[in-house]
Amino acid sequence: MDSENPSAPSRAQSRIPGKNHPHARPSSGVIHDNVRLTENFTVIGNDLTQHKELSLLAIGLGCYIQSVRPGTAIDIKTLAARFPEGPTRIAAALRELESHGYLRRTRLRAPTGRIVTRTVSSNRPGHRTTAPDTTSKPARRPAAQDKPPPRKRRLPAVPQPSFAAPALLRTAVDVLAGLRRHDPRLLLSATDAEHLAPAVAAWLERDVTPTAVRQALTENLPLEPLIRPAAFLAHRLTAQLPPLPPFRPPAPPPPALRHPLQTCDGCDRAFRAPEPGRCRDCHSDLPEPAEIADRTISTKGLPR
């Protein structure tokens, strides 16, 4: 009688799902029921969809921005009209994407002179569009002290008044200093206010009141952050400069007062005077008061 081999398995071992068979359905969690897409789809990396620091709103907004066609408006106002989230939450999500490199926003001046925002969406922050040259030696990375300080861009030129009176410039500076009370983004430095004050003075000398200037600078402000508020105000002061008031000739001086004609009591000649009497010539022929007094004294001593 043959003995049983103890090393042989009594029955075939079954596969453990998920360990021996990678395509086995999991017992819990999400199950993907996908089809292969051949049109109307966007390839988005998991580094964005599974980002560990971005909020869910920022991830969804980043996926939406990468799915739209180039040239589609993605400003805060347009996105707030498209989605139920408000402008505040959308602005915060855009800042998240920008801080992690998925968005790059720069302010540019259009050919028409209008300041526009250019937004670039990146599906992999920090990637290089061209392959680096591996044959050349790597350039020495400059130290922090070798980097020149960033140069501040100069503000654009602004209109100048025909006569920069000190009182007019003081009023212009007061108008600029008060803009931050209407919108905190319009806080200006002393240098910026000094640069913009002549333009405000040019408005004031065009018969525009300080209140009207303040309203023109603070109405219809964009919702996105103002990177350079002084440059934004310089553009408005230049582009919306009102025309000079129409020329008003000065009023003619009043006509000279002409006295009525009088007849001289001495020579019967006509002359102009406010009251009757003697003309100028007859007045000159009259003796002086001192001479009349001497004659009176001398006649008193004569015998009668």
C-alpha positions as CSV (number, residue, x, y, z in Angstrom):
1,M,0.0,0.0,0.0
2,D,1.4,3.3,-1.1
3,S,2.0,5.9,1.6
4,E,0.6,9.5,1.1
5,N,3.1,12.2,0.2
6,P,2.8,14.8,3.0
7,S,4.5,17.5,1.0
8,A,1.9,17.5,-1.8
9,P,-1.0,20.0,-1.4
10,S,-4.3,18.4,-0.8
11,R,-6.1,20.8,-3.1
12,A,-5.2,23.7,-5.5
13,Q,-4.7,27.0,-3.7
14,S,-7.1,29.8,-4.7
15,R,-5.8,33.2,-5.7
16,I,-6.1,36.0,-3.2
17,P,-7.9,38.9,-4.9
18,G,-6.0,42.2,-5.1
19,K,-2.7,40.5,-4.3
20,N,-2.1,37.8,-6.9
21,H,-4.4,39.3,-9.5
22,P,-4.0,43.1,-10.0
23,H,-7.2,43.5,-12.0
24,A,-9.5,42.0,-9.5
25,R,-12.3,44.2,-8.2
26,P,-11.7,45.6,-4.7
27,S,-14.1,44.7,-2.0
28,S,-14.4,48.4,-0.8
29,G,-13.7,51.9,-2.0
30,V,-14.2,53.4,-5.4
31,I,-14.7,51.2,-8.5
32,H,-14.0,52.8,-11.9
33,D,-16.4,52.0,-14.7
34,N,-14.6,53.8,-17.5
35,V,-14.6,53.6,-21.3
36,R,-11.8,54.7,-23.6
37,L,-12.3,58.3,-24.7
38,T,-11.4,59.2,-28.3
39,E,-12.7,62.8,-28.4
40,N,-13.7,65.7,-26.2
41,F,-11.3,64.9,-23.4
42,T,-8.4,66.6,-21.6
43,V,-5.2,64.9,-20.2
44,I,-4.6,66.2,-16.7
45,G,-1.8,64.9,-14.4
46,N,-2.4,63.3,-11.1
47,D,0.0,65.9,-9.5
48,L,-2.9,68.4,-9.8
49,T,-5.9,66.1,-9.3
50,Q,-4.3,64.5,-6.2
51,H,-2.4,67.5,-4.9
52,K,-1.9,67.3,-1.1
53,E,-1.9,71.0,-0.4
54,L,-4.5,72.5,-2.8
55,S,-8.1,72.8,-1.7
56,L,-10.8,70.8,-3.6
57,L,-12.1,74.1,-5.1
58,A,-8.6,75.0,-6.4
59,I,-8.1,71.5,-7.9
60,G,-11.5,71.6,-9.6
61,L,-10.9,75.1,-10.9
62,G,-7.4,74.1,-12.1
63,C,-8.9,71.2,-14.0
64,Y,-11.5,73.4,-15.6
65,I,-9.0,76.0,-16.7
66,Q,-6.8,73.3,-18.3
67,S,-9.9,72.0,-20.2
68,V,-11.0,75.2,-21.8
69,R,-9.8,76.5,-25.2
70,P,-7.0,79.1,-25.4
71,G,-8.4,82.6,-25.3
72,T,-11.3,81.7,-22.9
73,A,-11.9,84.4,-20.3
74,I,-11.1,83.1,-16.8
75,D,-11.3,86.3,-14.8
76,I,-13.0,86.3,-11.5
77,K,-16.2,87.9,-12.8
78,T,-16.6,85.4,-15.6
79,L,-15.9,82.4,-13.3
80,A,-18.3,83.7,-10.7
81,A,-21.0,83.8,-13.4
82,R,-20.2,80.3,-14.5
83,F,-20.0,78.5,-11.1
84,P,-22.1,78.8,-8.0
85,E,-19.1,79.8,-5.8
86,G,-18.8,83.5,-5.2
87,P,-16.0,85.9,-6.3
88,T,-14.3,85.7,-2.9
89,R,-13.9,81.9,-2.9
90,I,-12.9,81.9,-6.6
91,A,-10.3,84.6,-6.0
92,A,-8.8,82.5,-3.2
93,A,-8.7,79.4,-5.3
94,L,-6.9,81.3,-8.1
95,R,-4.3,82.5,-5.6
96,E,-3.7,78.9,-4.5
97,L,-3.1,77.8,-8.1
98,E,-0.8,80.8,-8.6
99,S,1.2,80.1,-5.5
100,H,1.8,76.5,-6.5
101,G,2.8,77.4,-10.1
102,Y,-0.3,76.2,-11.9
103,L,-1.2,79.8,-12.9
104,R,1.0,82.8,-13.9
105,R,-0.7,86.1,-14.1
106,T,1.0,89.2,-15.5
107,R,-0.3,92.8,-16.1
108,L,0.2,94.0,-19.7
109,R,-0.8,97.1,-21.6
110,A,-2.8,96.5,-24.7
111,P,-2.3,98.5,-27.9
112,T,-5.3,100.5,-27.0
113,G,-3.6,101.6,-23.8
114,R,-5.9,99.5,-21.5
115,I,-4.3,97.4,-18.8
116,V,-5.1,93.7,-19.2
117,T,-4.3,90.6,-17.2
118,R,-2.5,87.7,-19.1
119,T,-3.0,84.3,-17.5
120,V,-0.9,81.2,-18.4
121,S,-2.1,77.8,-17.2
122,S,0.6,75.1,-16.6
123,N,-0.1,71.4,-16.2
124,R,3.3,70.9,-14.6
125,P,4.8,73.8,-12.6
126,G,8.5,74.4,-13.3
127,H,8.7,72.3,-16.4
128,R,11.0,73.4,-19.3
129,T,9.6,73.8,-22.8
130,T,13.0,72.9,-24.3
131,A,15.3,70.0,-23.3
132,P,18.4,71.3,-21.4
133,D,21.8,71.0,-23.1
134,T,23.5,68.1,-21.2
135,T,26.8,68.5,-23.1
136,S,27.7,71.9,-21.8
137,K,28.9,72.5,-18.3
138,P,26.3,73.6,-15.8
139,A,26.4,77.3,-15.2
140,R,27.4,78.5,-11.7
141,R,24.4,79.4,-9.7
142,P,24.9,82.9,-8.5
143,A,24.8,83.5,-4.8
144,A,22.1,85.6,-3.2
145,Q,24.5,88.6,-2.8
146,D,25.3,88.4,-6.6
147,K,21.8,89.1,-7.7
148,P,21.1,92.7,-8.4
149,P,18.1,94.2,-6.6
150,P,14.9,94.2,-8.7
151,R,14.4,97.4,-10.5
152,K,11.1,99.1,-9.9
153,R,9.3,99.9,-13.2
154,R,8.9,103.6,-13.8
155,L,5.4,105.0,-13.8
156,P,4.0,106.2,-17.1
157,A,4.0,109.9,-17.9
158,V,0.9,111.9,-16.8
159,P,-0.7,115.1,-17.9
160,Q,0.7,118.4,-16.5
161,P,-1.2,121.5,-15.6
162,S,-0.7,124.8,-17.5
163,F,0.2,126.5,-14.2
164,A,1.2,124.4,-11.2
165,A,0.0,126.6,-8.4
166,P,1.0,125.3,-4.9
167,A,-2.5,125.5,-3.6
168,L,-3.7,123.4,-6.6
169,L,-1.1,120.7,-6.0
170,R,-1.9,120.5,-2.3
171,T,-5.6,119.9,-3.2
172,A,-4.5,117.2,-5.7
173,V,-2.4,115.4,-3.1
174,D,-5.4,115.5,-0.7
175,V,-7.5,113.9,-3.4
176,L,-5.0,111.1,-3.9
177,A,-4.5,110.5,-0.2
178,G,-8.2,110.1,0.3
179,L,-8.6,107.3,-2.3
180,R,-7.7,104.6,0.2
181,R,-10.8,105.4,2.2
182,H,-12.9,104.3,-0.8
183,D,-10.8,101.2,-1.7
184,P,-7.8,100.0,0.4
185,R,-6.1,98.8,-2.8
186,L,-5.6,102.4,-3.8
187,L,-3.0,103.1,-1.0
188,L,-0.2,105.2,-2.5
189,S,3.2,106.0,-1.4
190,A,4.5,109.6,-1.1
191,T,6.5,109.2,-4.2
192,D,3.5,107.9,-6.2
193,A,1.3,110.7,-5.0
194,E,4.0,113.3,-5.9
195,H,4.1,111.8,-9.4
196,L,0.3,111.7,-9.9
197,A,-0.5,115.1,-8.3
198,P,0.2,117.2,-11.5
199,A,-2.3,115.0,-13.4
200,V,-5.0,115.6,-10.8
201,A,-4.1,119.3,-10.9
202,A,-4.6,119.2,-14.7
203,W,-8.2,117.9,-14.0
204,L,-8.9,120.5,-11.4
205,E,-7.9,123.4,-13.7
206,R,-10.4,122.1,-16.2
207,D,-13.3,123.0,-13.8
208,V,-13.6,119.5,-12.4
209,T,-14.3,119.4,-8.7
210,P,-12.2,117.2,-6.3
211,T,-15.3,115.1,-5.7
212,A,-15.7,114.4,-9.4
213,V,-12.0,113.5,-9.8
214,R,-12.3,111.1,-6.8
215,Q,-15.4,109.5,-8.3
216,A,-13.7,109.1,-11.7
217,L,-10.7,107.3,-10.1
218,T,-12.7,104.9,-7.9
219,E,-15.7,103.8,-9.9
220,N,-15.8,100.5,-11.9
221,L,-12.6,99.2,-10.3
222,P,-11.5,95.6,-11.4
223,L,-12.2,92.8,-9.1
224,E,-8.8,91.2,-9.4
225,P,-5.9,92.5,-7.2
226,L,-4.3,95.8,-8.3
227,I,-0.6,94.9,-8.7
228,R,0.5,98.6,-9.4
229,P,-2.3,100.9,-8.2
230,A,-0.2,104.0,-9.1
231,A,0.2,102.8,-12.7
232,F,-3.6,102.0,-12.9
233,L,-4.4,105.6,-11.7
234,A,-1.9,107.1,-14.1
235,H,-3.6,105.4,-17.0
236,R,-7.1,106.6,-15.9
237,L,-5.9,110.2,-15.3
238,T,-4.3,110.2,-18.8
239,A,-7.0,108.3,-20.8
240,Q,-10.0,110.0,-19.3
241,L,-8.6,113.6,-19.1
242,P,-11.5,116.0,-19.8
243,P,-11.1,118.7,-22.4
244,L,-10.3,122.3,-21.5
245,P,-13.4,124.5,-20.8
246,P,-14.5,126.8,-23.7
247,F,-12.7,130.1,-23.9
248,R,-14.7,132.9,-22.3
249,P,-13.5,136.4,-23.2
250,P,-13.2,138.8,-20.2
251,A,-16.1,141.2,-19.7
252,P,-15.5,144.6,-21.2
253,P,-14.8,147.4,-18.7
254,P,-17.7,149.7,-17.8
255,P,-17.8,152.9,-19.9
256,A,-16.2,155.9,-18.4
257,L,-18.5,158.3,-16.5
258,R,-19.2,161.5,-18.4
259,H,-20.5,164.5,-16.5
260,P,-23.2,166.7,-18.0
261,L,-22.4,169.9,-19.8
262,Q,-22.4,173.1,-17.7
263,T,-22.1,176.8,-18.6
264,C,-19.2,178.6,-17.0
265,D,-20.2,181.4,-14.7
266,G,-17.1,183.4,-15.7
267,C,-16.8,183.1,-19.5
268,D,-20.1,181.4,-20.5
269,R,-18.1,178.5,-22.1
270,A,-19.5,175.0,-22.0
271,F,-17.6,172.4,-19.9
272,R,-18.4,169.1,-18.3
273,A,-18.7,169.0,-14.5
274,P,-21.0,167.3,-12.0
275,E,-22.3,170.7,-10.8
276,P,-22.6,174.3,-12.3
277,G,-19.7,176.7,-11.6
278,R,-16.6,177.9,-13.4
279,C,-14.5,176.1,-16.0
280,R,-10.9,175.2,-15.4
281,D,-9.5,178.3,-17.0
282,C,-11.6,180.6,-14.9
283,H,-10.7,178.8,-11.8
284,S,-7.0,179.4,-12.6
285,D,-7.7,183.2,-12.9
286,L,-9.2,183.4,-9.4
287,P,-6.8,184.7,-6.7
288,E,-5.5,182.3,-4.1
289,P,-7.1,182.3,-0.7
290,A,-4.0,183.8,0.9
291,E,-4.0,186.7,-1.6
292,I,-7.6,187.3,-0.9
293,A,-6.9,187.5,2.9
294,D,-4.1,190.0,2.4
295,R,-6.3,192.3,0.3
296,T,-9.0,192.2,3.0
297,I,-6.5,193.2,5.7
298,S,-5.1,196.0,3.6
299,T,-8.6,197.5,2.8
300,K,-9.5,197.6,6.5
301,G,-6.8,200.1,7.3
302,L,-7.9,202.6,4.6
303,P,-10.0,205.7,5.7
304,R,-13.5,205.7,4.5
